[in-house]
Amino acid sequence: MRNGKYENERQVAYYKDDVLHREDGPAIQWKNGPTQWRLNGELHRVGGPAVEFLDGSTEWWLHGQKHREDGPAMAHARGPGQWWIHGKRLTEEEVQKHIGTRCQSACPLKAEYIRILRHS
């Protein structure tokens, strides 16, 4: 069973209980390929992309699902990105609607402020 850091000519990888896992940095860094953040084998990173490619493309994942609320979860170096929330592909407009609805229900003071403004 692998635990800890493993390095060879192609990659540096970190394992816990034989699965890719690292809490304080990328779990695997390919010498000529992508860098991946993983927890318990799943792609996962809070506040940054879980996969970074050499061409500058990125993928944002939480708990093994493509997810990003403040931009495209798949940001391509060439061409448009793709928007994903909890593993479901959406349009940018659908993501903005999801965020607004969630915030209004999760932020009662903000929702009250919006209601007052609408009735002024």
ChimeraX commands (.cxc) that place a marker at each C-alpha (Angstrom):
marker #1 position 0.00,0.00,0.00 radius 0.5
marker #1 position 1.38,3.38,-1.02 radius 0.5
marker #1 position 1.50,6.27,1.43 radius 0.5
marker #1 position 3.49,9.48,1.03 radius 0.5
marker #1 position 5.47,10.98,-1.82 radius 0.5
marker #1 position 6.50,8.96,-4.89 radius 0.5
marker #1 position 8.68,10.42,-7.61 radius 0.5
marker #1 position 10.01,9.13,-10.92 radius 0.5
marker #1 position 11.20,10.61,-14.22 radius 0.5
marker #1 position 7.61,11.39,-15.34 radius 0.5
marker #1 position 5.78,12.55,-12.22 radius 0.5
marker #1 position 5.64,13.42,-8.54 radius 0.5
marker #1 position 2.63,11.88,-6.79 radius 0.5
marker #1 position 1.30,11.78,-3.23 radius 0.5
marker #1 position -0.73,8.86,-1.90 radius 0.5
marker #1 position -2.76,8.03,1.17 radius 0.5
marker #1 position -4.02,4.48,1.56 radius 0.5
marker #1 position -3.06,3.72,-2.06 radius 0.5
marker #1 position -5.11,6.56,-3.63 radius 0.5
marker #1 position -3.92,9.94,-4.86 radius 0.5
marker #1 position -4.36,12.36,-1.97 radius 0.5
marker #1 position -2.79,15.59,-0.76 radius 0.5
marker #1 position -4.27,18.35,1.40 radius 0.5
marker #1 position -1.60,21.05,1.04 radius 0.5
marker #1 position -0.87,21.04,-2.70 radius 0.5
marker #1 position -1.30,19.05,-5.89 radius 0.5
marker #1 position -1.53,15.27,-5.51 radius 0.5
marker #1 position 0.15,14.65,-8.85 radius 0.5
marker #1 position 2.41,16.75,-11.02 radius 0.5
marker #1 position 3.34,15.37,-14.42 radius 0.5
marker #1 position 6.69,16.62,-15.72 radius 0.5
marker #1 position 5.24,17.23,-19.21 radius 0.5
marker #1 position 1.53,17.30,-18.45 radius 0.5
marker #1 position -1.20,18.48,-16.12 radius 0.5
marker #1 position -1.12,19.13,-12.40 radius 0.5
marker #1 position -4.00,17.69,-10.37 radius 0.5
marker #1 position -5.30,18.38,-6.87 radius 0.5
marker #1 position -7.01,15.33,-5.35 radius 0.5
marker #1 position -8.50,14.34,-2.01 radius 0.5
marker #1 position -9.13,10.65,-1.42 radius 0.5
marker #1 position -8.66,10.02,-5.14 radius 0.5
marker #1 position -11.27,12.60,-6.24 radius 0.5
marker #1 position -10.43,15.77,-8.12 radius 0.5
marker #1 position -11.00,18.52,-5.55 radius 0.5
marker #1 position -9.72,22.01,-4.82 radius 0.5
marker #1 position -11.31,24.95,-3.03 radius 0.5
marker #1 position -10.49,28.41,-4.38 radius 0.5
marker #1 position -8.61,27.32,-7.48 radius 0.5
marker #1 position -8.59,24.89,-10.38 radius 0.5
marker #1 position -8.13,21.20,-9.55 radius 0.5
marker #1 position -6.47,20.56,-12.93 radius 0.5
marker #1 position -4.00,22.87,-14.65 radius 0.5
marker #1 position -2.78,22.04,-18.14 radius 0.5
marker #1 position 0.47,23.17,-19.74 radius 0.5
marker #1 position -1.39,25.26,-22.34 radius 0.5
marker #1 position -3.06,27.33,-19.57 radius 0.5
marker #1 position -6.42,25.54,-19.64 radius 0.5
marker #1 position -7.96,24.79,-16.25 radius 0.5
marker #1 position -10.70,22.63,-14.75 radius 0.5
marker #1 position -12.42,23.41,-11.45 radius 0.5
marker #1 position -13.67,20.46,-9.39 radius 0.5
marker #1 position -15.23,19.98,-5.94 radius 0.5
marker #1 position -15.64,16.50,-4.46 radius 0.5
marker #1 position -15.15,14.80,-7.83 radius 0.5
marker #1 position -17.64,16.99,-9.72 radius 0.5
marker #1 position -16.96,19.85,-12.11 radius 0.5
marker #1 position -18.06,22.96,-10.25 radius 0.5
marker #1 position -17.40,26.70,-10.28 radius 0.5
marker #1 position -19.69,29.61,-9.44 radius 0.5
marker #1 position -17.51,32.59,-10.40 radius 0.5
marker #1 position -16.46,31.58,-13.91 radius 0.5
marker #1 position -16.34,28.63,-16.29 radius 0.5
marker #1 position -15.44,25.33,-14.61 radius 0.5
marker #1 position -13.60,24.35,-17.78 radius 0.5
marker #1 position -11.58,27.33,-18.95 radius 0.5
marker #1 position -9.93,26.56,-22.27 radius 0.5
marker #1 position -6.76,28.35,-23.32 radius 0.5
marker #1 position -8.25,28.58,-26.81 radius 0.5
marker #1 position -11.97,29.09,-27.18 radius 0.5
marker #1 position -14.92,29.48,-24.82 radius 0.5
marker #1 position -15.17,27.75,-21.48 radius 0.5
marker #1 position -17.88,25.52,-20.08 radius 0.5
marker #1 position -20.00,26.33,-17.04 radius 0.5
marker #1 position -20.71,23.58,-14.50 radius 0.5
marker #1 position -22.45,23.48,-11.10 radius 0.5
marker #1 position -22.31,20.27,-9.00 radius 0.5
marker #1 position -21.38,18.17,-12.04 radius 0.5
marker #1 position -24.14,19.53,-14.27 radius 0.5
marker #1 position -23.31,21.53,-17.39 radius 0.5
marker #1 position -25.21,24.84,-17.59 radius 0.5
marker #1 position -25.19,28.02,-19.61 radius 0.5
marker #1 position -23.60,31.11,-18.06 radius 0.5
marker #1 position -27.09,32.58,-17.62 radius 0.5
marker #1 position -28.29,29.46,-15.77 radius 0.5
marker #1 position -25.29,29.64,-13.45 radius 0.5
marker #1 position -25.99,33.32,-12.66 radius 0.5
marker #1 position -29.65,32.49,-11.95 radius 0.5
marker #1 position -28.59,29.61,-9.67 radius 0.5
marker #1 position -26.20,31.86,-7.73 radius 0.5
marker #1 position -28.77,34.65,-7.37 radius 0.5
marker #1 position -31.51,32.29,-6.18 radius 0.5
marker #1 position -29.19,30.57,-3.72 radius 0.5
marker #1 position -27.91,33.85,-2.33 radius 0.5
marker #1 position -31.38,35.29,-1.86 radius 0.5
marker #1 position -32.47,32.25,0.13 radius 0.5
marker #1 position -29.17,31.95,2.01 radius 0.5
marker #1 position -28.77,35.68,2.70 radius 0.5
marker #1 position -32.06,36.87,4.25 radius 0.5
marker #1 position -30.82,40.42,4.87 radius 0.5
marker #1 position -29.79,40.80,1.24 radius 0.5
marker #1 position -33.14,39.38,0.11 radius 0.5
marker #1 position -34.98,41.87,2.35 radius 0.5
marker #1 position -32.87,44.73,0.98 radius 0.5
marker #1 position -33.70,43.69,-2.60 radius 0.5
marker #1 position -37.41,43.46,-1.74 radius 0.5
marker #1 position -37.37,46.97,-0.23 radius 0.5
marker #1 position -35.59,48.40,-3.28 radius 0.5
marker #1 position -38.11,46.83,-5.66 radius 0.5
marker #1 position -41.02,48.40,-3.77 radius 0.5
marker #1 position -39.45,51.89,-3.46 radius 0.5
marker link #1:1,2 radius 0.2
marker link #1:2,3 radius 0.2
marker link #1:3,4 radius 0.2
marker link #1:4,5 radius 0.2
marker link #1:5,6 radius 0.2
marker link #1:6,7 radius 0.2
marker link #1:7,8 radius 0.2
marker link #1:8,9 radius 0.2
marker link #1:9,10 radius 0.2
marker link #1:10,11 radius 0.2
marker link #1:11,12 radius 0.2
marker link #1:12,13 radius 0.2
marker link #1:13,14 radius 0.2
marker link #1:14,15 radius 0.2
marker link #1:15,16 radius 0.2
marker link #1:16,17 radius 0.2
marker link #1:17,18 radius 0.2
marker link #1:18,19 radius 0.2
marker link #1:19,20 radius 0.2
marker link #1:20,21 radius 0.2
marker link #1:21,22 radius 0.2
marker link #1:22,23 radius 0.2
marker link #1:23,24 radius 0.2
marker link #1:24,25 radius 0.2
marker link #1:25,26 radius 0.2
marker link #1:26,27 radius 0.2
marker link #1:27,28 radius 0.2
marker link #1:28,29 radius 0.2
marker link #1:29,30 radius 0.2
marker link #1:30,31 radius 0.2
marker link #1:31,32 radius 0.2
marker link #1:32,33 radius 0.2
marker link #1:33,34 radius 0.2
marker link #1:34,35 radius 0.2
marker link #1:35,36 radius 0.2
marker link #1:36,37 radius 0.2
marker link #1:37,38 radius 0.2
marker link #1:38,39 radius 0.2
marker link #1:39,40 radius 0.2
marker link #1:40,41 radius 0.2
marker link #1:41,42 radius 0.2
marker link #1:42,43 radius 0.2
marker link #1:43,44 radius 0.2
marker link #1:44,45 radius 0.2
marker link #1:45,46 radius 0.2
marker link #1:46,47 radius 0.2
marker link #1:47,48 radius 0.2
marker link #1:48,49 radius 0.2
marker link #1:49,50 radius 0.2
marker link #1:50,51 radius 0.2
marker link #1:51,52 radius 0.2
marker link #1:52,53 radius 0.2
marker link #1:53,54 radius 0.2
marker link #1:54,55 radius 0.2
marker link #1:55,56 radius 0.2
marker link #1:56,57 radius 0.2
marker link #1:57,58 radius 0.2
marker link #1:58,59 radius 0.2
marker link #1:59,60 radius 0.2
marker link #1:60,61 radius 0.2
marker link #1:61,62 radius 0.2
marker link #1:62,63 radius 0.2
marker link #1:63,64 radius 0.2
marker link #1:64,65 radius 0.2
marker link #1:65,66 radius 0.2
marker link #1:66,67 radius 0.2
marker link #1:67,68 radius 0.2
marker link #1:68,69 radius 0.2
marker link #1:69,70 radius 0.2
marker link #1:70,71 radius 0.2
marker link #1:71,72 radius 0.2
marker link #1:72,73 radius 0.2
marker link #1:73,74 radius 0.2
marker link #1:74,75 radius 0.2
marker link #1:75,76 radius 0.2
marker link #1:76,77 radius 0.2
marker link #1:77,78 radius 0.2
marker link #1:78,79 radius 0.2
marker link #1:79,80 radius 0.2
marker link #1:80,81 radius 0.2
marker link #1:81,82 radius 0.2
marker link #1:82,83 radius 0.2
marker link #1:83,84 radius 0.2
marker link #1:84,85 radius 0.2
marker link #1:85,86 radius 0.2
marker link #1:86,87 radius 0.2
marker link #1:87,88 radius 0.2
marker link #1:88,89 radius 0.2
marker link #1:89,90 radius 0.2
marker link #1:90,91 radius 0.2
marker link #1:91,92 radius 0.2
marker link #1:92,93 radius 0.2
marker link #1:93,94 radius 0.2
marker link #1:94,95 radius 0.2
marker link #1:95,96 radius 0.2
marker link #1:96,97 radius 0.2
marker link #1:97,98 radius 0.2
marker link #1:98,99 radius 0.2
marker link #1:99,100 radius 0.2
marker link #1:100,101 radius 0.2
marker link #1:101,102 radius 0.2
marker link #1:102,103 radius 0.2
marker link #1:103,104 radius 0.2
marker link #1:104,105 radius 0.2
marker link #1:105,106 radius 0.2
marker link #1:106,107 radius 0.2
marker link #1:107,108 radius 0.2
marker link #1:108,109 radius 0.2
marker link #1:109,110 radius 0.2
marker link #1:110,111 radius 0.2
marker link #1:111,112 radius 0.2
marker link #1:112,113 radius 0.2
marker link #1:113,114 radius 0.2
marker link #1:114,115 radius 0.2
marker link #1:115,116 radius 0.2
marker link #1:116,117 radius 0.2
marker link #1:117,118 radius 0.2
marker link #1:118,119 radius 0.2
marker link #1:119,120 radius 0.2
view
